[in-house]
């Protein structure tokens, strides 16, 4: 069973940066063939929402609320997808989840990492 290992969450002051990383437990060959990987976030009482995604062709998409503050990228050699978050706001506080959809369209989720932005 494929697992997603997330890292990088924590506490940061408003306006500061934070980087989240997600590494699937798979080979580089398989990593290259993933349909896409993404970061979602969720706050209590709300539905999980898409933050950013990146396709196998490295085409990136962002939610409107990102507004140029975040960058999603892939490193094939490290088999890692990274979400660089800048200019963080208190409303970015949430549990962030890594998501992967493989070549067979099966979806996997990480365990979630807490991001807290203090005002």
Backbone torsions as a table, in degrees:
resi	resn	phi	psi	omega
1	UNK	NA	124.8	-179.5
2	UNK	-66.7	138.1	177.4
3	UNK	-121.9	148.3	177.1
4	UNK	-112.5	123.0	-179.5
5	UNK	-104.1	117.5	-178.3
6	UNK	-103.1	149.8	175.8
7	UNK	-153.1	162.0	172.1
8	UNK	107.9	-6.9	178.7
9	UNK	-69.5	170.2	178.4
10	UNK	158.1	-162.8	-178.7
11	UNK	-104.4	133.4	-179.6
12	UNK	-144.1	151.2	177.2
13	UNK	-79.3	152.5	177.6
14	UNK	-55.3	136.4	-177.7
15	UNK	92.0	-11.6	-177.7
16	UNK	-88.0	173.3	179.3
17	UNK	-103.3	161.4	174.1
18	UNK	-157.2	143.6	-179.9
19	UNK	-120.9	128.5	175.1
20	UNK	-106.9	141.3	178.1
21	UNK	-127.6	149.1	179.7
22	UNK	-138.1	125.1	-178.9
23	UNK	-125.5	116.5	176.7
24	UNK	-79.6	149.2	-179.4
25	UNK	-84.6	74.5	-177.2
26	UNK	-151.1	172.9	179.5
27	UNK	-79.1	164.4	176.9
28	UNK	-62.7	-37.6	-179.5
29	UNK	-59.3	-43.9	179.3
30	UNK	-71.4	-38.6	179.6
31	UNK	-57.1	-40.4	-178.2
32	UNK	-63.7	-30.3	-174.3
33	UNK	-88.9	-1.2	179.5
34	UNK	-61.1	141.5	-179.7
35	UNK	-66.4	-49.9	172.1
36	UNK	-164.1	163.0	172.5
37	UNK	-127.4	153.8	-174.2
38	UNK	-152.5	164.3	170.6
39	UNK	-117.9	131.9	173.9
40	UNK	-118.1	166.3	174.1
41	UNK	-142.5	157.1	-177.9
42	UNK	-147.9	137.2	173.7
43	UNK	-116.2	157.8	-177.2
44	UNK	-55.2	131.0	177.5
45	UNK	82.8	-0.7	-179.3
46	UNK	-120.0	158.5	177.2
47	UNK	-74.5	152.3	175.7
48	UNK	-66.3	135.6	-177.8
49	UNK	-125.7	148.4	179.3
50	UNK	-71.6	134.4	175.3
51	UNK	-101.4	-53.1	-178.1
52	UNK	-160.1	151.8	176.6
53	UNK	-139.3	157.6	177.4
54	UNK	-140.6	131.3	-175.0
55	UNK	-86.4	175.7	177.3
56	UNK	-62.3	-26.0	177.5
57	UNK	-90.4	10.6	178.3
58	UNK	67.1	26.1	172.8
59	UNK	-84.1	125.2	-174.8
60	UNK	-104.7	145.2	174.9
61	UNK	-133.3	147.1	-176.0
62	UNK	-132.4	149.0	172.1
63	UNK	-68.0	154.0	-177.9
64	UNK	-59.1	-34.4	-176.1
65	UNK	-69.8	-14.1	178.3
66	UNK	-66.5	-44.7	171.2
67	UNK	52.3	43.7	174.2
68	UNK	80.6	4.1	-176.1
69	UNK	-87.0	-24.5	-174.8
70	UNK	-114.4	153.2	174.7
71	UNK	-135.1	127.6	175.4
72	UNK	-104.0	138.9	-177.7
73	UNK	-149.7	163.8	179.1
74	UNK	-122.2	145.4	172.2
75	UNK	-123.4	107.6	-175.3
76	UNK	-65.9	-38.3	-175.6
77	UNK	-70.8	-34.6	176.7
78	UNK	-88.5	-7.7	-177.2
79	UNK	53.1	48.5	-173.3
80	UNK	-132.7	140.7	169.8
81	UNK	-110.2	129.8	-174.0
82	UNK	-118.5	139.4	173.3
83	UNK	-115.8	107.3	177.0
84	UNK	-90.0	120.1	-178.1
85	UNK	-114.1	124.7	178.1
86	UNK	-119.6	163.9	177.2
87	UNK	49.8	47.9	-176.4
88	UNK	-66.3	146.5	-179.4
89	UNK	-118.7	156.3	177.4
90	UNK	-54.9	-32.0	-179.7
91	UNK	-73.5	-5.8	173.0
92	UNK	-82.5	-6.0	178.0
93	UNK	-61.4	125.5	-176.5
94	UNK	-177.2	171.8	166.7
95	UNK	-90.5	126.2	-178.2
96	UNK	-102.3	133.3	-176.6
97	UNK	-120.1	135.0	172.8
98	UNK	-84.7	139.7	179.7
99	UNK	-130.7	140.9	178.1
100	UNK	-134.8	137.5	173.0
101	UNK	-119.5	120.8	-174.4
102	UNK	-85.6	-177.3	-175.4
103	UNK	-63.3	-22.1	177.1
104	UNK	-93.6	12.2	179.0
105	UNK	67.7	19.7	175.0
106	UNK	-85.8	137.3	-176.7
107	UNK	-102.3	143.3	177.1
108	UNK	-129.1	151.6	179.8
109	UNK	-129.0	145.1	171.2
110	UNK	-80.4	177.1	-175.7
111	UNK	-82.0	-12.1	179.7
112	UNK	96.0	144.4	177.4
113	UNK	-135.2	133.8	-175.3
114	UNK	-80.0	131.5	171.6
115	UNK	-118.3	122.6	179.2
116	UNK	-123.1	124.4	-179.8
117	UNK	-112.1	116.9	-178.6
118	UNK	-90.8	146.5	-178.8
119	UNK	-90.5	NA	NA
